[in-house]
Amino acid sequence: MAGGFIGAYLLKLGLGIPLALTAYAALLLLRFGMRFLALEVVRRVRLGNAMKLGAGIASLQFLPLLLAEDARWLAVWILIVSLSEALYWPVYHASTAATVAKGEGIGRQLGERMMVGALVAVVGPLLGGLLLSSFGEAVDFAIAACICLLSVWPLWRMAPVMAGAVPRARETMRGLDLRGMATFTADGWIASGLGLAWPMVLFSSMGGSYGAFGLVNAAAGLVGAAVSFACGRAIDGGRRQQYLVAVCIMLAFGFALRIGSAWSPMAATIANLTGAIAAGFYGPVIMSTIYERAKQSGAVYRFHFSLEGGWDFGAVSGCLAAAVMAWATGEPALALLPASLGVVAIYFCARTREQNTAQAAEVVSGAEPAMAA
């Protein structure tokens, strides 16, 4: 969520880490409820237009966020973001799964896509940190809103998304991929620590400086870009399962390093950089598994619509657990401790025997075997 700057801004407003995490949990819980409203919108406007609409609605979040010292405006911000993300993310994942190559090329393509995303995560924090520290929140949020609106333009040039029929609400759980759901739930639980709690802990470690916060995140984005590119090509070489073991070891080490580093800006910076290495491996390894299962399901959008519900459940639970831990101990860094338990879960959920992946996905999802086509 905006490279961690929104969490940092919530801390600047005086919410504190427990309350800010509770606000994130409320947002994600509302997003979970908005999914079925979003589903009806997608049915009427089609997948590509729903993605554009979600990105457009996201640009409206910055005015209420600027006024979020008032709880009513904070609630408006939560409502806007929950609706925009409920529209955007299932279509984003469905379109990615539908367009990546099946088989040997998937790792390279995902690595390249994530590398581009990580490079954006270099420019964004640098620019955001500079604007916030030099000109304040109003200027930064106005520019961010304009960038959000401009991001809709490339989506108009996107080809129609061929991700299967949009299901009715009662059809969304048909052929549910239990392993995929468990993987996304574990991913959401981990993200509550690494994606939401950690940026706020890091911001506090940087002395509440937007400029320093942007700089350390930009450096981490550069590292993540290089790692994602290399990891994607290794996946195509048949080494995904070996990389999964390495990723889980790095995640566990990264959690320990983050929890123990919050006392020092330099230690926190090192922890952030090493965490970026783990994240660069994590994305291609986990998402290549998920996208392969989505393609084999025969109903890509329905597959991801269901899995996003699992992600929300994991992230909401993780945010609440992190908030309780931070409140009970008085140590912000310990908010990451509950999320670290997700490393074990993600390993067992994502672990597969390569030769049986396609068969398992077909059986669980209810899709017809490829030979029957």
Buried (B, 14 or more C-beta within 10 A) or exposed (E): BBBBBBBBBBBBBEBBBBBBBBBBBBBBBBBBEBBBBBBEBBBEBBBBBBBBBBBBBBBBBBBBBBEBEEEEBBBBBBBBBBBBBBBBBBBBBBBBBBBBEEEEEBBBBBBBBBBEBBBEBBEBBBBBBBBBBEEEBEEBBBBBBEEBBEBBEEBEEEEEBEBBEBBEEEBBEEBBBEBBBBBBBBBBBBBBBBBBBBBBBBBBBBEEBBBBBBBBBBBBBBBBBBBBBEBBBBBBEEBBBEBBEBBBEBBBBBBBBBBEBBEEBEBBBBBBBBBBBBBBBBBBBBBBBBBBBBBBBBBBBBBBBBBBBBBBBBBBBBBBBBBBBBBEEEBBBBBBBBBBBBBEBBBEBBBBEEEEBBEBBBEBBEBEEEEEE
